């Protein structure tokens, strides 16, 4: 489904969230209400039908049940206030709030013709570095900022690609700006060969960092655990919410001192076992 910042009615968002998860046989109105902590199994259905409203407490519960965090949660809360406001001044204030969030955190979905953006890992890093550089910088200077370093020719090629693809814009004063704050592949591109190769390259850099980056400048940890399919799906939802929290933190940073890549991996290290209770 679309990002919440594209919505102008919170009831439509809840309904779309329900429809999508129901189609995957993950949700009913009763289980939805239970997850959110509502005693009435039909409460959220009534909300979607405009027969009930969300209180401040109910907003928190509903947002949590849909794994909304960071700016997405803030947008959802603002959208509820906008839709439920009874006074014009309150409605205008709520609309200004959600408009500001939408403008700041607008996430652009990479189309199929632009997914090649991930063909070279340096494209991703230079998209973050270029807006921080001085006007009319030399490509050799930005090339040396990457870890591992690349050549000036490679940096120049990335800049030309990013400009042509419309991901960076060179301003009259010689500086660059990002045309979109956030880029996302969405779920439809998870099988893309470009995306697979990109993840593989960044995973190799993560391995190299274990030996060559000081411990105080990196964070590596893992958990090995036995879980059921149901719990696995719950964990993936928690990971999704966690990523949103991290993105919101990063977007709130007023300065950039270094570019980081954060990977979250959850993968099997055994074959499927016989169905039996864990001791």
C-alpha positions as a Markdown table, in Angstrom:
| # | Residue | x | y | z |
|---|---|---|---|---|
| 1 | Unk | 0.0 | 0.0 | 0.0 |
| 2 | Unk | 1.0 | 3.6 | -0.4 |
| 3 | Unk | 3.0 | 5.5 | 2.2 |
| 4 | Unk | 0.8 | 7.1 | 4.8 |
| 5 | Unk | 2.0 | 10.6 | 3.8 |
| 6 | Unk | 0.0 | 10.2 | 0.6 |
| 7 | Unk | -3.3 | 9.9 | 2.5 |
| 8 | Unk | -5.7 | 12.7 | 3.4 |
| 9 | Unk | -8.1 | 10.5 | 5.4 |
| 10 | Unk | -6.9 | 8.3 | 8.2 |
| 11 | Unk | -10.0 | 6.1 | 8.0 |
| 12 | Unk | -9.0 | 5.2 | 4.4 |
| 13 | Unk | -5.5 | 4.3 | 5.6 |
| 14 | Unk | -6.8 | 2.0 | 8.3 |
| 15 | Unk | -9.1 | 0.4 | 5.8 |
| 16 | Unk | -6.3 | -0.2 | 3.3 |
| 17 | Unk | -4.1 | -1.6 | 6.0 |
| 18 | Unk | -6.8 | -4.0 | 7.0 |
| 19 | Unk | -7.6 | -5.0 | 3.4 |
| 20 | Unk | -4.0 | -5.7 | 2.5 |
| 21 | Unk | -3.4 | -7.8 | 5.6 |
| 22 | Unk | -6.7 | -9.6 | 5.3 |
| 23 | Unk | -5.8 | -10.6 | 1.7 |
| 24 | Unk | -2.7 | -12.2 | 3.1 |
| 25 | Unk | -4.8 | -14.0 | 5.7 |
| 26 | Unk | -3.0 | -12.2 | 8.5 |
| 27 | Unk | -5.9 | -10.1 | 9.9 |
| 28 | Unk | -9.6 | -10.0 | 10.8 |
| 29 | Unk | -11.4 | -7.1 | 12.4 |
| 30 | Unk | -11.4 | -9.0 | 15.7 |
| 31 | Unk | -7.6 | -9.8 | 15.6 |
| 32 | Unk | -6.9 | -6.2 | 14.5 |
| 33 | Unk | -8.8 | -4.9 | 17.6 |
| 34 | Unk | -7.0 | -7.4 | 19.9 |
| 35 | Unk | -3.6 | -6.3 | 18.6 |
| 36 | Unk | -4.5 | -2.7 | 19.2 |
| 37 | Unk | -5.9 | -3.5 | 22.7 |
| 38 | Unk | -9.6 | -2.6 | 22.1 |
| 39 | Unk | -12.3 | -4.6 | 23.9 |
| 40 | Unk | -14.8 | -4.2 | 21.0 |
| 41 | Unk | -13.9 | -6.5 | 18.1 |
| 42 | Unk | -15.7 | -4.2 | 15.7 |
| 43 | Unk | -14.4 | -0.9 | 16.9 |
| 44 | Unk | -11.9 | -0.3 | 14.1 |
| 45 | Unk | -14.4 | -1.4 | 11.5 |
| 46 | Unk | -16.8 | 1.3 | 12.9 |
| 47 | Unk | -14.0 | 3.8 | 12.8 |
| 48 | Unk | -13.4 | 3.1 | 9.1 |
| 49 | Unk | -17.2 | 3.4 | 8.5 |
| 50 | Unk | -17.1 | 6.9 | 10.1 |
| 51 | Unk | -19.4 | 5.6 | 12.9 |
| 52 | Unk | -16.7 | 6.1 | 15.6 |
| 53 | Unk | -13.8 | 8.3 | 16.3 |
| 54 | Unk | -10.3 | 7.8 | 17.8 |
| 55 | Unk | -9.4 | 9.3 | 21.2 |
| 56 | Unk | -5.8 | 10.3 | 21.9 |
| 57 | Unk | -5.3 | 7.0 | 23.6 |
| 58 | Unk | -6.9 | 5.1 | 20.7 |
| 59 | Unk | -4.7 | 7.0 | 18.2 |
| 60 | Unk | -1.6 | 5.6 | 20.0 |
| 61 | Unk | -3.0 | 2.1 | 20.1 |
| 62 | Unk | -4.0 | 2.1 | 16.5 |
| 63 | Unk | -0.7 | 3.5 | 15.3 |
| 64 | Unk | 1.2 | 0.9 | 17.2 |
| 65 | Unk | -0.9 | -1.9 | 15.9 |
| 66 | Unk | -0.1 | -0.8 | 12.3 |
| 67 | Unk | 3.6 | -0.6 | 13.1 |
| 68 | Unk | 3.7 | 3.2 | 12.6 |
| 69 | Unk | 6.7 | 4.9 | 14.1 |
| 70 | Unk | 8.7 | 8.1 | 13.8 |
| 71 | Unk | 7.3 | 10.6 | 11.3 |
| 72 | Unk | 4.7 | 8.2 | 10.0 |
| 73 | Unk | 3.2 | 7.9 | 13.5 |
| 74 | Unk | 3.3 | 11.7 | 13.8 |
| 75 | Unk | 1.6 | 12.1 | 10.4 |
| 76 | Unk | -1.1 | 9.6 | 11.4 |
| 77 | Unk | -1.8 | 11.5 | 14.6 |
| 78 | Unk | -2.0 | 14.8 | 12.7 |
| 79 | Unk | -4.2 | 13.2 | 10.1 |
| 80 | Unk | -6.7 | 12.0 | 12.8 |
| 81 | Unk | -6.8 | 15.5 | 14.2 |
| 82 | Unk | -7.3 | 17.0 | 10.8 |
| 83 | Unk | -10.2 | 14.6 | 9.9 |
| 84 | Unk | -11.9 | 14.8 | 13.3 |
| 85 | Unk | -11.4 | 18.6 | 14.0 |
| 86 | Unk | -14.7 | 20.4 | 14.5 |
| 87 | Unk | -13.3 | 23.9 | 14.6 |
| 88 | Unk | -11.9 | 25.5 | 11.5 |
| 89 | Unk | -8.8 | 26.9 | 13.2 |
| 90 | Unk | -8.0 | 23.4 | 14.6 |
| 91 | Unk | -8.5 | 21.9 | 11.1 |
| 92 | Unk | -6.2 | 24.4 | 9.5 |
| 93 | Unk | -3.5 | 23.9 | 12.2 |
| 94 | Unk | -3.6 | 20.1 | 11.7 |
| 95 | Unk | -3.4 | 20.4 | 7.9 |
| 96 | Unk | -0.4 | 22.6 | 8.2 |
| 97 | Unk | 1.3 | 20.1 | 10.5 |
| 98 | Unk | 0.7 | 17.1 | 8.2 |
| 99 | Unk | 1.7 | 19.2 | 5.1 |
| 100 | Unk | 5.0 | 20.0 | 6.8 |
| 101 | Unk | 5.7 | 16.3 | 7.6 |
| 102 | Unk | 4.8 | 15.2 | 4.1 |
| 103 | Unk | 7.1 | 17.8 | 2.5 |
| 104 | Unk | 10.0 | 16.9 | 4.8 |
| 105 | Unk | 9.8 | 13.1 | 4.7 |
| 106 | Unk | 8.4 | 12.5 | 1.3 |
| 107 | Unk | 9.6 | 9.1 | 0.1 |
| 108 | Unk | 9.9 | 8.5 | -3.6 |
| 109 | Unk | 9.4 | 5.0 | -4.9 |
| 110 | Unk | 12.2 | 4.0 | -7.3 |
| 111 | Unk | 10.6 | 3.0 | -10.6 |
| 112 | Unk | 11.8 | 0.0 | -12.6 |
| 113 | Unk | 13.8 | 2.3 | -15.0 |
| 114 | Unk | 15.6 | 3.9 | -12.0 |
| 115 | Unk | 16.3 | 0.7 | -10.0 |
| 116 | Unk | 19.7 | 0.6 | -11.7 |
| 117 | Unk | 20.6 | 3.4 | -9.2 |
| 118 | Unk | 21.6 | 0.4 | -7.0 |
| 119 | Unk | 23.9 | -1.1 | -9.6 |
| 120 | Unk | 26.9 | 0.9 | -8.1 |
| 121 | Unk | 27.0 | 1.3 | -4.3 |
| 122 | Unk | 28.8 | 4.6 | -4.7 |
| 123 | Unk | 25.6 | 6.1 | -6.2 |
| 124 | Unk | 23.9 | 5.7 | -2.9 |
| 125 | Unk | 26.7 | 7.2 | -0.9 |
| 126 | Unk | 27.4 | 10.1 | -3.2 |
| 127 | Unk | 23.8 | 11.1 | -3.2 |
| 128 | Unk | 24.2 | 11.7 | 0.5 |
| 129 | Unk | 27.7 | 13.3 | 0.2 |
| 130 | Unk | 27.2 | 15.7 | -2.7 |
| 131 | Unk | 24.8 | 18.1 | -0.9 |
| 132 | Unk | 27.3 | 18.4 | 1.9 |
| 133 | Unk | 30.2 | 19.4 | -0.3 |
| 134 | Unk | 31.4 | 22.9 | -1.2 |
| 135 | Unk | 30.4 | 24.6 | -4.4 |
| 136 | Unk | 32.1 | 23.3 | -7.6 |
| 137 | Unk | 34.1 | 20.6 | -5.7 |
| 138 | Unk | 36.6 | 18.4 | -7.4 |
| 139 | Unk | 35.4 | 14.8 | -8.0 |
| 140 | Unk | 38.7 | 13.6 | -6.7 |
| 141 | Unk | 37.9 | 15.2 | -3.3 |
| 142 | Unk | 34.6 | 13.5 | -3.0 |
| 143 | Unk | 36.1 | 10.2 | -4.2 |
| 144 | Unk | 38.5 | 10.2 | -1.3 |
| 145 | Unk | 35.6 | 10.7 | 1.2 |
| 146 | Unk | 34.2 | 7.3 | 0.4 |
| 147 | Unk | 35.2 | 4.1 | 2.3 |
| 148 | Unk | 36.5 | 2.2 | 0.5 |
| 149 | Unk | 37.8 | 5.0 | -1.7 |
| 150 | Unk | 36.9 | 5.1 | -5.4 |
| 151 | Unk | 38.5 | 6.9 | -8.4 |
| 152 | Unk | 37.7 | 10.5 | -9.5 |
| 153 | Unk | 36.3 | 9.0 | -12.7 |
| 154 | Unk | 33.9 | 6.7 | -10.8 |
| 155 | Unk | 32.8 | 9.6 | -8.7 |
| 156 | Unk | 32.2 | 11.8 | -11.8 |
| 157 | Unk | 30.2 | 9.0 | -13.4 |
| 158 | Unk | 28.0 | 8.7 | -10.3 |
| 159 | Unk | 27.4 | 12.4 | -10.2 |
| 160 | Unk | 26.4 | 12.5 | -13.9 |
| 161 | Unk | 24.1 | 9.5 | -13.4 |
| 162 | Unk | 22.4 | 11.0 | -10.4 |
| 163 | Unk | 21.8 | 14.3 | -12.2 |
| 164 | Unk | 20.5 | 12.6 | -15.3 |
| 165 | Unk | 18.2 | 10.4 | -13.2 |
| 166 | Unk | 16.9 | 13.4 | -11.4 |
| 167 | Unk | 18.1 | 12.4 | -8.0 |
| 168 | Unk | 20.5 | 15.3 | -7.6 |
| 169 | Unk | 20.1 | 18.8 | -8.9 |
| 170 | Unk | 23.1 | 21.1 | -9.4 |
| 171 | Unk | 22.2 | 24.6 | -8.3 |
| 172 | Unk | 23.4 | 27.9 | -9.9 |
| 173 | Unk | 25.9 | 28.4 | -7.1 |
| 174 | Unk | 27.7 | 25.1 | -7.9 |
| 175 | Unk | 26.3 | 23.1 | -5.0 |
| 176 | Unk | 24.0 | 20.1 | -5.1 |
| 177 | Unk | 20.6 | 19.3 | -3.5 |
| 178 | Unk | 18.6 | 16.1 | -3.3 |
| 179 | Unk | 15.4 | 16.2 | -5.2 |
| 180 | Unk | 13.8 | 13.8 | -2.8 |
| 181 | Unk | 14.6 | 13.3 | 0.9 |
| 182 | Unk | 13.9 | 9.6 | 1.0 |
| 183 | Unk | 14.1 | 6.9 | -1.8 |
| 184 | Unk | 12.6 | 3.5 | -1.4 |
| 185 | Unk | 12.5 | 0.4 | -3.6 |
| 186 | Unk | 9.2 | -0.7 | -2.0 |
| 187 | Unk | 8.4 | -4.4 | -1.8 |
| 188 | Unk | 7.9 | -5.0 | -5.5 |
| 189 | Unk | 11.6 | -4.8 | -6.2 |
| 190 | Unk | 12.8 | -7.3 | -3.6 |
| 191 | Unk | 13.8 | -9.8 | -6.3 |
| 192 | Unk | 15.6 | -7.2 | -8.4 |
| 193 | Unk | 19.1 | -8.4 | -9.5 |
| 194 | Unk | 20.4 | -4.8 | -8.8 |
| 195 | Unk | 19.0 | -4.9 | -5.3 |
| 196 | Unk | 20.5 | -8.3 | -4.6 |
| 197 | Unk | 23.9 | -7.3 | -5.8 |
| 198 | Unk | 23.7 | -4.1 | -3.8 |
| 199 | Unk | 22.9 | -6.0 | -0.6 |
| 200 | Unk | 25.7 | -8.4 | -1.3 |
| 201 | Unk | 28.2 | -5.6 | -1.9 |
| 202 | Unk | 27.2 | -3.8 | 1.3 |
| 203 | Unk | 27.4 | -7.1 | 3.3 |
| 204 | Unk | 31.0 | -7.5 | 2.1 |
| 205 | Unk | 31.8 | -4.0 | 3.3 |
| 206 | Unk | 30.2 | -5.0 | 6.7 |
| 207 | Unk | 32.6 | -8.0 | 6.9 |
| 208 | Unk | 35.6 | -5.8 | 6.1 |
| 209 | Unk | 34.5 | -3.3 | 8.8 |
| 210 | Unk | 34.8 | -6.0 | 11.5 |
| 211 | Unk | 38.6 | -6.1 | 10.9 |
| 212 | Unk | 39.3 | -2.6 | 9.7 |
| 213 | Unk | 37.0 | -0.2 | 11.5 |
| 214 | Unk | 37.5 | 0.5 | 15.3 |
| 215 | Unk | 34.8 | -1.0 | 17.5 |
| 216 | Unk | 33.7 | 2.5 | 18.8 |
| 217 | Unk | 32.8 | 3.4 | 15.2 |
| 218 | Unk | 30.7 | 0.3 | 14.3 |
| 219 | Unk | 28.1 | -1.9 | 15.9 |
| 220 | Unk | 27.8 | -5.6 | 15.2 |
| 221 | Unk | 25.6 | -8.0 | 17.1 |
| 222 | Unk | 23.5 | -11.0 | 16.5 |
| 223 | Unk | 21.0 | -13.4 | 18.1 |
| 224 | Unk | 20.6 | -17.1 | 17.2 |
| 225 | Unk | 17.1 | -18.3 | 18.2 |
| 226 | Unk | 14.5 | -20.8 | 17.5 |
| 227 | Unk | 11.0 | -19.5 | 16.5 |
| 228 | Unk | 7.8 | -20.5 | 14.9 |
| 229 | Unk | 6.6 | -19.1 | 11.5 |
| 230 | Unk | 4.1 | -17.0 | 13.3 |
| 231 | Unk | 6.7 | -15.5 | 15.6 |
| 232 | Unk | 9.0 | -15.0 | 12.6 |
| 233 | Unk | 6.4 | -12.8 | 10.9 |
| 234 | Unk | 6.0 | -10.8 | 14.1 |
| 235 | Unk | 9.7 | -10.3 | 14.3 |
| 236 | Unk | 9.8 | -9.0 | 10.7 |
| 237 | Unk | 7.0 | -6.5 | 11.6 |
| 238 | Unk | 9.1 | -5.3 | 14.6 |
| 239 | Unk | 12.1 | -4.9 | 12.3 |
| 240 | Unk | 10.1 | -2.8 | 10.0 |
| 241 | Unk | 8.9 | -0.5 | 12.8 |
| 242 | Unk | 12.5 | -0.4 | 14.1 |
| 243 | Unk | 13.8 | 0.8 | 10.7 |
| 244 | Unk | 11.2 | 3.6 | 10.7 |
| 245 | Unk | 12.4 | 4.7 | 14.1 |
| 246 | Unk | 16.0 | 4.8 | 12.9 |
| 247 | Unk | 15.1 | 6.7 | 9.8 |
| 248 | Unk | 13.2 | 9.3 | 11.8 |
| 249 | Unk | 16.2 | 9.7 | 14.1 |
| 250 | Unk | 18.5 | 10.1 | 11.1 |
| 251 | Unk | 16.2 | 12.7 | 9.5 |
| 252 | Unk | 16.1 | 14.7 | 12.7 |
| 253 | Unk | 19.9 | 15.1 | 12.7 |
| 254 | Unk | 20.8 | 18.7 | 12.1 |
| 255 | Unk | 24.3 | 17.9 | 10.9 |
| 256 | Unk | 26.0 | 15.1 | 9.1 |
| 257 | Unk | 29.5 | 14.0 | 10.3 |
| 258 | Unk | 29.7 | 10.7 | 8.5 |
| 259 | Unk | 27.6 | 8.5 | 6.2 |
| 260 | Unk | 26.6 | 5.1 | 7.7 |
| 261 | Unk | 25.0 | 2.0 | 6.2 |
| 262 | Unk | 22.8 | 0.0 | 8.6 |
| 263 | Unk | 21.9 | -3.5 | 7.7 |
| 264 | Unk | 19.3 | -5.7 | 9.5 |
| 265 | Unk | 19.6 | -9.4 | 8.5 |
| 266 | Unk | 17.3 | -12.2 | 9.6 |
| 267 | Unk | 18.0 | -15.5 | 7.9 |
| 268 | Unk | 17.8 | -19.2 | 8.6 |
| 269 | Unk | 20.8 | -21.2 | 9.8 |
| 270 | Unk | 19.0 | -24.5 | 9.8 |
| 271 | Unk | 16.6 | -26.5 | 7.7 |
| 272 | Unk | 12.9 | -26.6 | 8.8 |
| 273 | Unk | 12.6 | -28.8 | 11.9 |
| 274 | Unk | 9.8 | -31.1 | 12.9 |
| 275 | Unk | 7.0 | -29.3 | 14.6 |
| 276 | Unk | 7.7 | -29.7 | 18.3 |
| 277 | Unk | 7.6 | -27.5 | 21.4 |
| 278 | Unk | 10.8 | -25.9 | 22.5 |
| 279 | Unk | 12.2 | -27.3 | 25.7 |
